[in-house]
Every structure is written in C-alpha cells, then in structure tokens.
Amino acid sequence: MAKLKIFSGKELCKLLSLYGFAEVRKRGSHIIMQKQGKETTITIPVPEHKEIALGTLQSIIRQSELPRELFETK
C-alpha cells in the first residue's frame, strides 16, 4: 500500500468535486461536501486546514467511498 499524500482542505475539496461532490455550506473552519446517490446522500465535513491530519484523511476516504488510490502518492 502506497503512502497517502498530504492534502490541504482546499485541495481535498477540489479532488472530491471531481468525483461528484459539491460544497453545500461552510461553517467556521469546515467545508461541508455532499454527493447525491441513487438511494443515499453522502455528507463529508472537510476541515479547511493547511494540512489534513492522517486519521482525518483516512476517515474522509472511508466516508467518500472513493478508491484509496486517488489519495496516494505515485
């Protein structure tokens, strides 16, 4: 398994938006991203920090249901 890249909050939001997520609101230091599915809506809070913590990034990957390879270094 390759190492995860270091993302800022804005970079992570850009990546998520490429895969169907849209910013629905911003509150404090968090950007709320959502994606409408056939039966469910996926909602992910993304902290707007210069560097996202590793555990937070892993949680976002799990919630987004996107392949981990999109977030790994090449």
C-alpha positions in Angstrom: 0.0 0.0 0.0 1.4 3.4 -1.0 1.7 6.4 1.3 -1.1 8.9 1.4 -0.5 12.3 0.0 -0.6 15.4 2.3 -3.6 17.5 1.4 -4.8 20.9 2.4 -8.6 21.3 3.0 -9.0 23.2 -0.3 -7.0 20.6 -2.3 -9.2 17.8 -0.8 -12.4 19.7 -1.7 -11.1 20.1 -5.3 -10.4 16.4 -5.6 -13.8 15.4 -4.1 -15.6 17.8 -6.5 -14.0 16.0 -9.5 -15.9 12.9 -8.3 -19.3 14.4 -7.9 -19.2 16.1 -4.5 -20.4 19.7 -4.2 -19.9 22.2 -1.5 -23.2 22.8 0.2 -22.1 25.1 3.0 -19.3 26.4 5.1 -19.4 26.8 8.9 -16.4 28.0 10.8 -13.3 26.2 9.6 -15.2 23.3 8.0 -16.5 22.9 4.4 -19.4 20.5 4.1 -19.3 18.5 0.8 -22.2 16.3 -0.4 -22.9 13.8 -3.1 -26.4 12.6 -4.1 -26.6 8.9 -4.7 -29.5 6.8 -6.0 -30.7 5.9 -2.5 -28.5 7.9 -0.2 -26.7 11.2 0.3 -23.0 11.2 1.3 -22.1 14.1 3.5 -18.4 14.8 4.4 -17.1 17.6 6.6 -13.7 18.8 5.4 -11.6 20.9 7.8 -10.1 23.9 6.0 -6.6 23.5 7.3 -3.2 23.8 5.7 -2.6 20.1 6.3 -5.2 17.5 6.9 -4.3 15.0 9.7 -3.7 11.4 8.6 -6.6 10.0 10.7 -9.0 12.7 9.4 -7.9 11.9 5.8 -8.5 8.2 6.3 -11.9 8.9 7.7 -12.8 11.1 4.7 -11.6 8.4 2.3 -13.8 5.8 4.1 -16.8 8.1 4.1 -16.4 9.2 0.4 -16.4 5.6 -0.8 -13.8 6.5 -3.4 -10.8 4.3 -4.1 -7.8 4.9 -1.8 -5.5 5.0 -4.8 -6.8 8.5 -5.6 -5.3 9.8 -2.4 -2.0 8.0 -2.5 1.4 9.3 -3.7 2.6 8.0 -7.1 
